[in-house]
Amino acid sequence: MTPEPPMSQEPPMTPEPPVTVGSTATPLLEVDDLRTTFHTPRGAVRAVDGVSLRLSAGETIGVVGESGSGKSVLGRTIMGLISAGPATEVQGTVRIGGRDVHALAPGERRRLWGPEVAMVFQDPMTSLNPTKRIGTHLTETLRLHLGLRRGAAADRAIELLVQVGIPEPRRRVRQFPHELSGGMRQRVVIALALACSPKLLIADEPTTALDVTVQKQILDLLGTLAERLDMATILISHDLGVIAGRTDRVAVMYAGRIAETAATAAVFEHPLHPYTDALIGSIPRLSNEPHAELRVIDGNPPDMSAPPPGCRFAPRCVHAFERCREEAPPPHEPLAYDARHSVACHAPLLPAPNADSGNADSGNADSMNGGDD
Amino acid sequence: MAGSGTVHLRESEQPVLSVRDLVVEFPVGRRQKVHAVSGLNLDLLAGETLGILGESGCGKSSAGRAFMQMPPPTSGSVLLHGTELTRLRSRELRRARAKMQMIMQDPVSSLNPRRRVRDLVAEGLSIWGFEGEDEDRLIRETLHAVGLEPEVVWNRRPHELSGGQCQRVCIARALMLKPSVLICDEPVASLDVSVQAQILNLLERSKRSHLLSLVFIAHDVAVVKNISDRVMVLYLGKTCEVLPSAHLDTRAVHPYTRLLLASVPEATEGGSRQTQPATELPSPLDPPSGCRFRTRCPLATDRCAAEEPVLRELGPGHFVACHHVDAAHVPTA
């Protein structure tokens, strides 16, 4: 579903209340001890269990985790698409531009979607309405959120399609979603998300359904647009490769919690959490010799309706000891030499003392290409 | 292959599986047809893993299924241990095909949800009438070999297992009939990274312990390189390049293989990030004339439209179908 359900009754022209963002010290996004719990017949499933995050304007963070780690639920809860309800419990706060997403009335929240925060989903076919033309998707959004008139909206729609690299935009606006390829549809979804110039874009597995050559195009496009529009991005993916080249910081999720968060280069060069380390080790790499034995993580991720006590990775962790099984490590333990590298582990894989610490630090520079890898 | 040719075949070496001029087409009404595979030639030697690499729509899955005769190819020949499968009647085919088993992408939906693990694994045996008191012991051994605890999973149904465990059951089931060829169609595409590594290691181990030859079909360049001895790159139903997988990342020269390699997201990323205009895969209903890759190829010239390139040998075991690259382009490592 696109973030704007057509059933809204409020006048489309309500001007946006001014929001203090960017220039002030407040980060664009503040997530504090967020917990999303689903009550199911099998018991409470704690999909997100105590996540805190900060994101400044223009910054890109990658959220990486395996299926069931809670990364998608986190994205949707930040967006406010998942909110408290009969079977859903949301605790903690999400502030976008200083406003608490989950304290807003539904109508208010809807006004946040578009100009403040927008989302791109995995499957571009189901994010578009199959009975509406490409142009209608865009003009509908532009007229509702920005109050553009019909002609102006149509012109802007073409501009947006050009911006996302769609050839022959004048022909495309007349087409239906099924007439476009998967990569082209995902470009339309991105155009739709950018229609109101959001300050924060949440991309949830935006390329998982696409071929590798198209994946590269889409990731390049997202990177370029984020830079050009000074947009903060949360890139959610299961693919470490996707995250590695294209984010400033990474948060590695496991079983609803953040296991490790740091500058991207630091995470890939010196993973401190045994899970991160094992995950990186289990990726087949192009530089491996054929038939190289891959490292594996034994066992399976925990059942989130009955997670293990203590550290959730302990049952699969080769370094686990008594304390890990009894006591959950504090969620964010910053390192002595790098305050922005934090790890939730009783026995992190610390690099040899005074070696390489300067190197890992330099990765914190917020430039996108700063990772120099 | 995006041309044709047979120079890469190794007739002298008694392949386990050999495929000649394989064509798979699907009618789609209005007298149109999808050209899924157009003239594929390959051979698979004993103990070898052949990786078939390509993006969606390149015909890799259609080819894998045509080897299995499900459905049989439009034309061409598939020889398994010298037996021509395409000419066999269904009963004979089933008997001959027991030596070639297939593992599918989605392990959960390829298992009957109502049956228990024991019966799922035993099915092949009971169809072939190998039943006996040894049956349970054999099933236990096989389950053990694929890393499942027989006592734990024995009576479970697929929904009680994780995706990785289901894939293990599929592998156990395929191994029960002691096949010599295993066709793996994207066996790890639907699995998490950590589970993917377990299954890849398991396939390597099973290959050694059961003396298998593998056809490994996948879209992931790194996965294919890790498991294969040789790699064959397909594009729109035609072969682009065949080369030893050890040289995949360093010596591949076909522009399409280079594009695939350049698209692999890896930590070592950087370089240009301009917005490229979207490129489209040409329709398989009406593939381009000549070289099928020419519409996306940076090297394309008039010759590519007029004349289909034929596979040529560039070096030992390295074959490429392109008018514009030759041995001089191969980097010497």
Contacts between the chains, C-beta under 8 A, distances in Angstrom:
chain1	res1	chain2	res2	distance
A	66	B	192	4.1
A	66	B	193	6.5
A	66	B	194	6.4
A	67	B	192	5.5
A	163	B	275	8.0
A	164	B	275	7.6
A	165	B	275	4.8
A	165	B	276	6.5
A	165	B	277	4.9
A	165	B	278	5.5
A	166	B	277	8.0
A	166	B	278	6.0
A	167	B	277	5.5
A	167	B	278	6.5
A	181	B	278	8.0
A	181	B	280	5.7
A	181	B	281	6.9
A	183	B	278	5.9
A	183	B	280	8.0
A	184	B	278	5.5
A	184	B	280	7.3
A	187	B	278	6.1
A	211	B	55	4.1
A	211	B	56	5.6
A	211	B	219	6.9
A	212	B	55	6.6
A	212	B	219	6.6
A	212	B	220	7.7
A	212	B	221	7.2
A	212	B	260	6.4
A	212	B	263	4.4
A	212	B	264	6.6
A	212	B	265	7.9
A	213	B	55	6.5
A	213	B	259	5.8
A	213	B	260	6.7
A	213	B	263	4.6
A	213	B	279	7.6
A	214	B	278	8.0
A	215	B	263	6.7
A	215	B	265	7.0
A	216	B	262	7.4
A	216	B	263	4.1
A	216	B	265	7.0
A	217	B	276	5.5
A	217	B	278	6.5
A	217	B	279	7.4
A	219	B	265	7.0
A	220	B	273	4.8
A	220	B	274	7.2
A	220	B	275	6.7
A	220	B	276	6.7
A	221	B	275	5.3
A	223	B	273	5.2
A	224	B	273	5.4
A	224	B	274	6.8
A	224	B	275	5.1
A	225	B	275	7.8
A	238	B	192	6.6
A	238	B	193	6.7
A	239	B	193	7.8
A	239	B	265	6.6
A	240	B	193	7.1
A	240	B	267	7.7
A	241	B	264	6.9
A	241	B	265	3.7
A	241	B	266	5.1
A	241	B	267	6.9
A	242	B	265	4.7
A	244	B	265	7.1
A	244	B	266	6.6
A	244	B	267	3.8
A	244	B	269	6.6
A	245	B	265	6.0
A	245	B	266	6.8
A	245	B	267	6.5
A	245	B	268	7.6
A	245	B	269	2.5
A	245	B	270	7.0
A	246	B	265	7.8
A	246	B	269	7.0
A	268	B	267	4.9
A	278	B	194	7.0
A	279	B	193	6.2
A	279	B	194	6.3
A	282	B	193	5.5
A	282	B	194	5.0
A	282	B	196	7.3
A	282	B	197	3.9
A	283	B	193	5.9
A	283	B	197	7.7
A	283	B	222	7.4
A	284	B	196	7.8
A	284	B	197	7.3
A	284	B	200	6.7
A	284	B	220	7.7
A	284	B	222	4.6
A	284	B	223	5.0
A	284	B	225	7.4
A	284	B	226	4.0
A	284	B	227	7.9
A	285	B	222	5.6
A	285	B	226	7.7
A	285	B	266	7.4
A	286	B	221	6.3
A	286	B	222	4.7
A	286	B	225	5.9
A	286	B	248	7.6
A	286	B	249	4.7
A	286	B	261	7.4
A	286	B	264	6.0
A	286	B	266	6.7
A	287	B	249	7.0
A	288	B	222	7.6
A	288	B	225	7.1
A	288	B	226	5.4
A	289	B	246	6.6
A	290	B	225	6.2
A	290	B	226	6.3
A	290	B	227	7.2
A	290	B	228	6.2
A	290	B	229	6.5
A	290	B	245	4.7
A	290	B	246	5.5
A	291	B	204	6.2
A	291	B	226	7.3
A	291	B	227	7.1
A	292	B	226	6.2
A	293	B	201	6.1
A	293	B	204	7.4
A	294	B	197	3.9
A	294	B	200	5.8
A	294	B	201	5.7
A	294	B	226	7.1
A	295	B	197	6.6
A	296	B	194	6.6
A	296	B	197	4.7
A	296	B	198	4.7
A	296	B	201	6.2
A	297	B	194	4.0
A	297	B	197	7.7
A	298	B	198	8.0
A	300	B	162	5.3
A	300	B	164	7.2
A	300	B	195	7.8
A	301	B	192	7.9
A	369	B	270	6.2
A	371	B	270	7.8
A	372	B	270	7.7
A	373	B	267	5.7
A	373	B	268	5.3
A	373	B	269	7.3
A	373	B	270	7.0
